[in-house]
Amino acid sequence: MVAVYLPRHVDRRLADGCATFPIVVLDGPRAVGKTTTARRIAASVVELPRDRERLSLDAETFLNDLPRPVLIDEWQLAGTDLLWVLKRMVDDDPAPGRFILTGSVEPATYGPTYPLTGRAGRLVMRPMTTVELDGRGAGLTFFERVVAGERPLASAGRSGGLPLEQLGRSGFPAARSLSDASLFLDGYAALVAQRAGDEGRDAFRLLTTMRVLATLEAQTVPDQRIWEAADINKATWKAYDDLLARTHVTAPSAAFDSNRLKRLTSYPKRYLADTALSLALAGVDASRLGDEPVLAGRYLESHVMQQLRPQVDAVGGVLTHMRTGAGEHEVDAVVEVGRDVYAIEVKLGVRPAMADAHHLVWLRDRLGDRFVAGFVTHGGADSYELADRIWALPIADL
């Protein structure tokens, strides 16, 4: 039985990229669906390591003979020398839509220069959102509509909401049909840890570090707290941090920076790319989150960020967080699209009040006309206006 393809938020951007650039690089975590998505528009496929020998003999002739666009799957297995071959080819013929490169691990180094500068567009494919898992990924995202000027319609007495059990629903396509994704997620974490062994490092210690990061989900902490909790030194943490970023397993949110705001923290907020993976690594049962409100709030925030990342990508935005140095004010997500700022707070309750928006009000008043819209997202079902340019929004509406 052929699996039904579920549309992804990145589909339109991939098609647009192929119409614009001679090369499109599609990065993302292992097993997130990059190859399946890219195959839908590729005219021919080069699979590595299967086709490595044909590439090594005469890559240019081999690739020129293939119908375009040519998908080179797991391109990094051919080494960065392949990028220089592609550079020469697209310099000779810069027509759009020549190559799509997919890979789950960025090389530790590209050498002294990056050969595809100005020749390639880069997209990141992320774990699936709830909208994608439900088969509705082809439409405009919530954030695309907001940037276009749409605002939530007020509602009252709607049924539904977000059950906390949904946080255990993984965004990896292979896990979506499993009644219990825990075995898949455990195996996935083990494969990531094995990558440390491939690079000459301790796989067990990397797995321990991933578990530490999972317990620190949605928290702003200094690096030292992480390496001490994982019982590793600073140099080892830096290597692991780099590896987890290159494999797209982590998705930290950098600190928002504005010359209108003073004394902001510079620490990133820590997230894994998939909330269900984070729950599995932390040993937290999603069905029991209701018994631990503080823990539930952090993983609920992680879930919201998983929904937002591809949406922010789609509008060319930058996703950050904001926290003053002493913690008086904190905003979970700040999205910059050009000079415009959108902000999101995540609340565990089902009927947020004006008091739940006070950090957004503070940010709005300091940014002035740069602040376009703010949302207090919640687990309930109703939308309504809380203050000027600030709305209560059900997480399900994301």
Secondary structure by P-SEA (a helix, b strand, c coil): cbbbbccccaaaaaaaaaacccbbbbbbcccccaaaaaacccccccccccaaaaaaacaaaaaaaccccccccccccccaaaaaaaaaaaaaccccccbbbbbccccccccccccccccbbbbbbccccccccccccccccaaaaaaaccccccccccccccccccccccccccccccccaaaaaaaaaaaaaaaaaaacccaaaaaaaaaaaaaaccccccaaaaaaaacccaaaaaaaaaaaaaacccccccbbbbccccccccbbbbbcccaaaaaaaaccccccccccaaaaaaaaaaaaaaacaaaaaaaccccbbbbcccccccccbbbbcccbbbbbbbbcccccccccaaaaaaaaaaaccccccccccccccbbbbccccccccccccc
